């Protein structure tokens, strides 16, 4: 079974409990959005791995003049997001597709990855490269994700849940984007670290 098929199956179950449980460990999602300071709010925004629409809902309120696209490979997650974002149907587009299969002529001012890249395995670089293609020349990429854990048992557990925590994403992002911000944070007394990356297209 392919990675995409495994994730689709995984989220068929987890879409039903996602919003009830993820606040306990997907730290920094709101903080990432607060760190952004675009020159205006008339943006074209893409979120990759938009899930149930947590970030999209906030982006709609922060940028009332933005056109926003959310893409996710899980139809079950998209269906939850559709219900959550009904009031914004005039400016939010939801697409059920992996990023590499997205057929889109748009170019974006802001691309957001929120706890997505660590689940794109074994090749997150392909998604990062694709994001660079979709970003306008002066656009911004914003990432929050897991970075590393020194506890091998925890890394194994997260891998069983399709998450790789090998400190592998920062270098890949810096290969494709000029780093503006890179910050590390600890979770649960250092059980794991997560990071923020904000950059511009090279």
N, C-alpha and C positions, 0 to 999 in steps of 0.2 A: 504493500500500500504506500502511495506517495505521501510526502510530508503534508501537502495540501489536503489530501483526503483524510489524513489522520487529524489535522486541525479542524477540518469541517465536522468530522464526527465528534471531536472533543467539545466543540462549542455548541453542538446540537443539544448537549446536556447542560453545559455551563451557562448558556445564554439565559436560562431560567433563573439562575442564582447569582449572575455576574454582579449586578449592582448591589446586592445584599452582602457580598463577601469581599469584593476587590478593594474596598476602602481600607481594609486591614493590612494591605501590603503594597498596593500600587501608589506609593508615596510620591509627591512632587508634581502631580498632574496639574493642579491649580496653580502652583508656584511657577511652573514653566510658562503658563500663559501670562502671568503677571510680569515675567521678565522681558516680554516682548515689547518693543517700542517702535512700531512702524511709523513712518512719516504721516500716514493718513489711514483712515479706516475703510476706504473704498478699495478693498483688496479682493484678489482672487485667491482663495485659500483651499488647500488640499490637505486632508488628514488621511494618512495611510494606516489601515487597521483601526477604523473608527469605532468598531465594536458597537456598543449599545447607545452611542451618541453622547456620552458624558462630556467630552471636550467640545463637540460640535454645538451642543446646547449653550455652553459658556461662550464659545467664540461668536455665536449669533448675538449674544447680549453685549459683548465687549466691542464688536465691530458691526454696528447696525446697518452699515451700507455695504457690507461684504457679500460676495457670492462665494458659496462654500460647497465643496465637494467632499464627501466621505466615501472611501472605498474600503471594502472588507470582503474577504473570501467566504465568510460564513453568512448564508442567507438567513439563518436563525437570528444572528446578531443584528443584521440589517432590519429585520422585521421589528425587533424591539426598538431600534433607533427611529424607525418610521413613526411609531406611536408617540415617542417622546418629542419628536420634532414637527408634529403636525402644524403648529402655528407658523412654522418657518418654511413651508413648502414652496413659497414664491422665490426663495433664494438659497435653498439647500437641495443639493442633488446627491442621492445615495446610489452607489454602484456596487453590485455584488460581483466582485472580480478580484483576483490577486493583482498586485501592482504590475507585474511583468506582462499581464494580458490586457491591461487597460488600454483601450483604444480612444485616445483623447488628444484633441488638437490644442487644448488650452495650455497656457503657460501661467505659472503661479507666482504670486508675490510671497507667499508663505506656505511652506510644507511642514506638517507636524507628524512626527513619529512618537507615539506615547506607548511605551512598553510593547513595541511591535518588532523592532529589529532583532531583539534577543530570541524571538520565536521564528525568525526566518532562517532556517538551517537546512543544509549546511552552507548556504551561500548568501549571507546578508549583504555582501558587497554588491551583488547584482541589483538589489533594491536601492542601495545608496547611489549607485551609478545612474539608475533610472530616475531617481529623484532629482539628480543634478540636471538631467535632460529636461525635466518638466519645470525646473525653476527658471524664472526670468533672470537676466544678467545681474540685476541688483536685488534679487530676492533673498529671502531668509529661510534657513532650515532650522527647526527647533526639535530637540530630542530630549526625552527623559526615558531612562531605561535602567535595568539591572546592570551592574558592572562586574562584581566579583563577590565570592564568599570564600573564606578560609576553612569553612566546615565542609568536608567532603561529603558527609551524609546529606547535608542540605543541598549541595550542588546536584547530587544524584537524584534527590527528591524533585528538585526543580526540573531536571532533565526529563524525568518521567512525565512532567507536565509541559513538556516541549519548550522549556526555557534553558538557554545556554548562558552560563555565568562565568566566562573565562577571560574577562578583561580584554576582549577582542574588538570592541566596537569603536572606542575612542580613536585609535590609529586609523581605522578605515574611514571614519568621518573626516578626519584631518587630511586625508589623502585627496578628498574631493571638494572640501569646503574650507574657506579661510575662517579659522576659529575666532569668534568674538568672546564667547564665554564658555568655560568648562569648569564645572564644580562637582565635587564629590560629597555625598552625604551618607551617614551611617544609619542603618535601620536596626532596631531591636538590639541596641548595645554592641553593634558591630557584627551581628550574625551575617549581614551582607551589606554591601555598599551599592548605591545607585548614583547616577550622574545626570547632569544637565549639559547639553551641548547646544550652543547657538552659533551659527556660522553663516557665511555668505558664499555665493558661488565663486569659484576660482576663475 
